[in-house]
Amino acid sequence: MSRPTLTELACTVLTTADGREKTHISREAAKTWFASVEAGNPLEIGNSQPPNDPSRPNRPELLPPNEVPRRRTGTEKGRIALLHAIAHIELNAVDLHWDIIPRFAHIKMPHGYFDDWVKAADEESKHFNLLCDRLEAMGSFYGDMPAHAGMWRAAKDTAEDFMGRLAIVPMVLEARGLDVTPGMIDLFKRVKDTKTTEALEIIYAEEVGHVAYGSKWFHFLCGRHDKDPKERFHTLVQTYFSGGLKPPFNDEKRAEAGLPLDFYWPMVREKS
């Protein structure tokens, strides 16, 4: 029986619609990859082509970001809506981290690059399930309320720009999670929701690594192409993230993830 390639495993995840099933297949794919690495016989990377859009469940209804109802986190319903929004982000992140493997498989990269993104996808899968468990414990479920369709836009915009993908997805979008998650942890601590607090603390700790993977491989490519990383990052943010970056920033955790102050503070769009 022939072994799958890593890009085949990635495409199987991307073409699975149900969130729980997608993340189960994702975690099994990660086990398969790391088992092959530990055995000293890594799977071939392969050249399977990913879909333009990942398969998604019929629910949640996807709306433009400005049409998603505002959340009032002072109520339990508002906190459920917040967890639903985070679960949606985590499911998108599963697809984003698997997509980056086959999308740019034609570009030669060290094996450590694939290790990092498989690990990130595996952790995002765990995060999605932690949040789904909390939603269900609170009488809800993923798909129970609308979500926005904006996050995959970054993947489509950078589908042919490897450095752009690394700059925008982990170094901008995921870095934003480092800024806002401490406030969410404090919110659930205040209402004494220990289990949700614990889930968010796991997510917060592991997201630092995902941002760090983006920074590491972005700097690697800048070195390969003799580009100044800061200047290149600024150009890519201006190209793909026209709204500018918005403080407050978690400078400490961003630094831990390999994002210096002078990468993102100059990209703040002044309020008119």
C-alpha angles and dihedrals in degrees: 000000000000119000120241120247120240092248090053090053090049093051091050089058092045093051095050112098108192112082098221092045092045092053092045090054089045093055092046090050090052091051090051093050096047093044089056091048093049090049089056093244108094119196116260112263093228129187107258111154117236121225118260088240126023119240112263136186120260088251141086099055107235117225135176108274093251092055098055108108115255117253122234101203093189088081130062090240089054092050090050088052089051092052090047090054091050092048088053090052091049092051090050088050091055089057094042093053094047092043094057090063101060095025091067101022089122088069113082111240134168118263090249088068091061092044090056098050095043088052091048092050090049091052093047088053089054090048093052091052093047089055094044089053090053093047091051092047087055093051098262138089141207107282094032094113138023123281133190127262096211103098098070088053088079090057093050093045091053098037091119099032114076096184089045091054092051092046098048106035106042100015098046111016099035092039087060087062089061088057099049105032097077089060091051091050090052090049093057092042089057092056090044094241095154098174094052090045090053092049092051092048090055090049093047093051094049097043089066087066093051092054088047091054089054092049093045096052093039089056090045091056092044088055092048091052097036093243127150103246097214095047092045092049091051092050093049094048089051089049101046106020105046095166091072127228121295128216151244093091129189093232094179096054092039089055090049087054093051099261110131120207093249091060097065112014093069088055095062110122109226115233112250 
